[in-house]
Amino acid sequence: MTHDPYNPKQPGDPYGQQPPYGQPGPYGQQPMYGYGYPPAPPKPQTNAILALVLSCVGFVTCGVTAIVGVIFGHIAMGRIKRGEEEGRGMALAGIIVGYVVIAGWLLYLAIIIIAVIAAANQGTY
């Protein structure tokens, strides 16, 4: 018995018949490329941005907004550790700049107070 490759219905065919191909879809409906889940949306960086901006503005506002910037920086770092936000670098920079601004203004205030006290205690002979 010879096998005829062009006749799909032969007795004793060990592989069976190949299923027919599906019909092509209508025009405009192409299969989607890339399987799996869509990419995750970017995580917010709001607290980290606020920390850095408020800490930098603290140079002008005598350190008042730098205090708020440090608070936002610590809030951002906590959320970053829990995976709720991104922007660790900005949050860390906001904390560092905030502490430097606060320390600078406190040092400036201490120098002014010492100068005023020294001027008040200076007596004329």
Secondary structure, DSSP 8 states (H G I E B T S, - for coil): ----TT-S--TT-SS-----------TT----SS-S---------HHHHHHHHHHHHTTTTTTHHHHHHHHHHHHHHHHHHHTS---HHHHHHHHHHHHHHHHHHHHHHHHHHHHHHHHHH----
